[in-house]
Amino acid sequence: MPGKQSEEGPAEVGASEDGEEEGLGGLTVEELQQGQEAALALEDMMTLSAQTLVRAEADELYEEVRPLGQGRYGRVLLVTHRQKGTPLALKQLPKARTSLRGFLYEFCVGLSLGMHSAIVTAYGIGIESAQSYSFLTEPVLHGDLMAFIQPKVRGQTPSMPPSLTCLPGTATGNTDAVLGPPGLSYPPGLP
Ligand SMILES: Nc1ncnc2c1ncn2[C@@H]1O[C@H](COP(=O)(O)OP(=O)(O)OP(=O)(O)O)[C@@H](O)[C@H]1O
């Protein structure tokens, strides 16, 4: 999460006389500090989340309605809460292919990014079952953004659908986006 440059301009330290950066990868000191703080905050969040995982079989708590999608590491199901009937998206990552740390990373990055109004909300519920780790997010039922993206043709930019909600990036760095509820619009300034 790089921050803004200071008003004095980039405060790159370690620049050699010929202008080459030394070890900061083009980041300012401020950006580097912000990145380090964010990494520490993420580590704290992962530690706390590990302590609060619900130990249960997901299907005891939630009833499967239908699959929503399949990723490289797991699948996403539309489920309903067995008592309340609330619709939710349940992302399940098999333990055979996902370490606890990998799960916590994806869960916590989603929690942090999910605070943005244009990104799918994560509900902060992580579940450890015998064979899988899972977490719950807002279900987005209006289709997948990828279906609306046309290849760029001769400088034309594809028109954006009126309302979009982005899924947070995954542990692999991918970002997906799916169409969101009508009230949520993709803000033009969002990177
Ligand atoms: N909250 C959601 N609501 C609706 N559909 C979703 C939701 N989350 C995921 N999906 C669908 O499920 C698919 C798989 O998502 P998932 O997060 O498992 O993998 P991914 O991010 O596509 O890729 P990766 O393999 O890198 O994890 C998505 O492409 C999307 O179509």
Ligand as a Chemical Component Dictionary entry (heavy atoms), coordinates in Angstrom:
data_LIG
# 
_chem_comp.id                   LIG 
_chem_comp.type                 NON-POLYMER 
_chem_comp.pdbx_formal_charge   0 
_chem_comp.three_letter_code    LIG 
# 
loop_
_chem_comp_atom.comp_id 
_chem_comp_atom.atom_id 
_chem_comp_atom.alt_atom_id 
_chem_comp_atom.type_symbol 
_chem_comp_atom.charge 
_chem_comp_atom.model_Cartn_x 
_chem_comp_atom.model_Cartn_y 
_chem_comp_atom.model_Cartn_z 
_chem_comp_atom.pdbx_ordinal 
LIG N1  N1  N 0 -18.006 -12.986 -3.127  1  
LIG C1  C1  C 0 -18.199 -13.538 -4.334  2  
LIG N2  N2  N 0 -19.398 -13.409 -4.947  3  
LIG C2  C2  C 0 -19.602 -13.948 -6.181  4  
LIG N3  N3  N 0 -18.684 -14.639 -6.859  5  
LIG C3  C3  C 0 -17.474 -14.798 -6.301  6  
LIG C4  C4  C 0 -17.173 -14.273 -5.016  7  
LIG N4  N4  N 0 -15.890 -14.600 -4.713  8  
LIG C5  C5  C 0 -15.433 -15.295 -5.757  9  
LIG N5  N5  N 0 -16.367 -15.416 -6.707  10 
LIG C6  C6  C 0 -16.231 -16.122 -8.000  11 
LIG O1  O1  O 0 -15.460 -17.280 -7.796  12 
LIG C7  C7  C 0 -14.314 -17.276 -8.646  13 
LIG C8  C8  C 0 -13.159 -17.910 -7.918  14 
LIG O2  O2  O 0 -12.756 -17.035 -6.908  15 
LIG P1  P1  P 0 -11.481 -17.338 -6.034  16 
LIG O3  O3  O 0 -11.338 -16.200 -5.091  17 
LIG O4  O4  O 0 -11.536 -18.708 -5.482  18 
LIG O5  O5  O 0 -10.270 -17.468 -7.030  19 
LIG P2  P2  P 0 -9.558  -16.396 -7.907  20 
LIG O6  O6  O 0 -9.382  -15.167 -7.105  21 
LIG O7  O7  O 0 -10.340 -16.286 -9.188  22 
LIG O8  O8  O 0 -8.195  -16.986 -8.264  23 
LIG P3  P3  P 0 -7.053  -17.673 -7.400  24 
LIG O9  O9  O 0 -6.986  -18.990 -7.983  25 
LIG O10 O10 O 0 -5.858  -16.859 -7.689  26 
LIG O11 O11 O 0 -7.457  -17.649 -5.967  27 
LIG C9  C9  C 0 -14.098 -15.816 -9.011  28 
LIG O12 O12 O 0 -13.475 -15.711 -10.252 29 
LIG C10 C10 C 0 -15.510 -15.262 -9.032  30 
LIG O13 O13 O 0 -16.115 -15.475 -10.285 31 
# 
loop_
_chem_comp_bond.comp_id 
_chem_comp_bond.atom_id_1 
_chem_comp_bond.atom_id_2 
_chem_comp_bond.value_order 
_chem_comp_bond.pdbx_ordinal 
LIG N1  C1  SING 1  
LIG C1  N2  SING 2  
LIG C1  C4  DOUB 3  
LIG N2  C2  DOUB 4  
LIG C2  N3  SING 5  
LIG N3  C3  DOUB 6  
LIG C3  C4  SING 7  
LIG C3  N5  SING 8  
LIG C4  N4  SING 9  
LIG N4  C5  DOUB 10 
LIG C5  N5  SING 11 
LIG N5  C6  SING 12 
LIG C6  O1  SING 13 
LIG C6  C10 SING 14 
LIG O1  C7  SING 15 
LIG C7  C8  SING 16 
LIG C7  C9  SING 17 
LIG C8  O2  SING 18 
LIG O2  P1  SING 19 
LIG P1  O3  DOUB 20 
LIG P1  O4  SING 21 
LIG P1  O5  SING 22 
LIG O5  P2  SING 23 
LIG P2  O6  DOUB 24 
LIG P2  O7  SING 25 
LIG P2  O8  SING 26 
LIG O8  P3  SING 27 
LIG P3  O9  DOUB 28 
LIG P3  O10 SING 29 
LIG P3  O11 SING 30 
LIG C9  O12 SING 31 
LIG C9  C10 SING 32 
LIG C10 O13 SING 33 
# 
